[in-house]
Amino acid sequence: MNASLNTPSVTEEAQNKTMKHNCEHRAECMKIIQAILDDEATDAEKDHFRENMDKCIPCIEAYRLEKCIKDSLSLKIQKKPCPQSILDTIITKINS
């Protein structure tokens, strides 16, 4: 996620606002959360999520969980170059 959209937190001030405890657009919100974390979200999606996360506890929690999982996985994955012989085999099979 880019630096302009910080990890949301449920502060005491935010909890005093009217917070939603159920998200009626869960599937859509999860798609936006994934797009944001994959740095593929449009500006409109980012703006929508910023507005929504101030009001929706399930979205804040889902974002935190998904970000935590993504961060944990990125620390565990080792990026290694693929040997040229494997690339050549794959290209040959694709082209045949």
Secondary structure, 3 states (H helix, E strand, C coil): CCCCCCCCCCCHHHHHCCCECCCCCHHHHHHHHHHHHCCCCCHHHHHHHHHHHCCEHHHHHHHHHHHHHHHHHHHHCCCCCCCHHHHHHHHHHHHC
